[in-house]
Amino acid sequence: METLLLTRTEVQNLLKPLELYPALKEAFASYSLNRQIPAQRASSILPQENNSVMLLFPGLISNIPAYTVKDHAKFPTQSPSIKGVINLHDLETGQLLAIMDSTYITTIRTGLSGAIGTHLLARRDAENVTIIGAGVQGRVQLHSLFQFRAISNVFVYDTSSEKADRFAINIKKELDIPITVCNSVEEAVLDGDIIISATWSRDAFLYSNMVKKGVHITTLGPDAAGKCEVSAELIEKSIFVCDDRDLAVQVGAIGGAGLTKEYIHAEIGEVIIDGKLGRTNDDQITIFGAVGLAFQDLIGAWHVYQKAKEQKQGRCIDFLG
């Protein structure tokens, strides 16, 4: 009964981001259509200010004979700010198949999932992208979206001008897209057709009088109670789509704005199944609020586990020995 151990470097070498796209898209639809056990999470603050720990479970999807439990800690002032492991278990026996670093899988699955929602809900001609929060996820969201549509201009804002400057330099090198560093949120969103926000904010900073008609917003910061990026009045005027209705209220953008489930238009899985549940005209404001779900970890971990076995990567240990 051996358990495979995989480091972050090994996981990164085994995982090509776009390889997860078909499975993720299919899984969102399956989750909304027929979930027997909802995604769950338990979280707690830690003694140090702004630090927290979270458990995501159970990672389940019908076509994978395994489940995951993810232990994640968030330390905003550290790099990387998120640290943790994913435990992959056999679904029939509970055997611990693998323990792997969670940071890269979480980054990639979040980037792809955000891009799926953004691409489905944004106008077809939307090509000016605003990034609020010049961190790892802002970069990954932009890279992921670049795989699905043309991007003409990028505007970036971060409370740290140094981070925004570095972000702009790197994106210019990596994607060769014109990018402008902005001095305020208002300036950054002025010409944005698509706004992607991934911050630690606990207060709303996006309001309806700041954004264009027909804009799409993807808000990723609210993934724990008390976090908020988009104002209640902007959500009320939008077509709001989430990844999970209950979690959007408990820990996501809806609850963070002080709203209730009635303001949720659909889940992204429902939009994948029936496109008419998403944007229906170019004047609508659409918002995708994602908290991140445990089945996304399972898809990434199972993919990595299978490739590791094929390529004989990692090392094994018998915890029962």
Secondary structure, 3 states (H helix, E strand, C coil): CCEEEECHHHHHHHCCHHHHHHHHHHHHHHHHHCCCCCCEEEEEECCCCCCEEEEEEEECCCCCCEEEEEEEEECCCCCCCEEEEEEEEECCCCCEEEEEECHHHHHHHHHHHHHHHHHHHCCCCCCEEEEECCCHHHHHHHHHHHCCCCCCEEEEECCCHHHHHHHHHHHHHHHCCCEEECCCHHHHHCCCCEEEECCCCCCCCECHHHCCCCCEEEECCCCCCCCCCECHHHHHCCEEEECCHHHHHHCCHHHHCCCCHHHCCEEHHHHHHCHHHCCCCCCCCEEEECCCCHHHHHHHHHHHHHHHHHHCCCEEECCCC
